[in-house]
Amino acid sequence: MRNKFLSTPLSSFLKFGRTLTSIPQRLSPHLKLRSSSPPSFAPPKSLCSKPAEKFQITCWNCHDVPQSVPFLFCQSCRCVQPVDHSIDYFEIFGTEKTYDVEGIDLEGKYKEWQKKLHPDLVHSKSQKEKDFAAEQSARVIDAYHTLSKPLSRAIYMLKLDGAEIDEEQTIYDAELLAEIMEIREEVEEATNSEALNHIRSQMQEKLQNWSNAFADAFERRDFEEAKNVIKRMTYYSRVIEEVVKKL
């Protein structure tokens, strides 16, 4: 059992999708040179005659413009909008990208969105809007669960900055693994809720300490250190889950 746990890849505990990014293409206009005059590097008049048009988001149903952002729901016609994956989870909850979410009412905002987006609310509408509601509601649920927990929030923030976690990586930190094995044995041997709650309290304290370490590393943009911290957070979170199941 001990050897099996030591070889467990980090991917066993992480179930997060990979984020795709797109790279905008630059416009390179052809330059025209006249032999009788010095070279001109101004773009053709056809490119300068009109100002660049801005893409305007509108409701797919009533074509009204958004009254607020993010635009998940049209206030004018009460229709659920299609998912816009350029909107990140922090924007969904109307907050800046920050690891410290204390004081942010994530649950309240989550319930507020579900009162507008839940699929049961559009059961009599078109199949198109039913699909939109199912997708939007599922994304809001995932956003809520992701931002509510220190570990998933840390991983998500790294991914937003393009720092992916290697989910196939096996952890070889002997000190950490020995500590976790000892704690797991304590969980298995615990015979009452008092002992289990004591273990959970210890793990929550350790998780909070390493969460603070992640916040510090992320603020310094030290992503490698942040990834190392996440490894520890992963195992402490796993122990807490095992304790909760046994309670």
Disulfide bonds with the S-S distance in Angstrom:
none
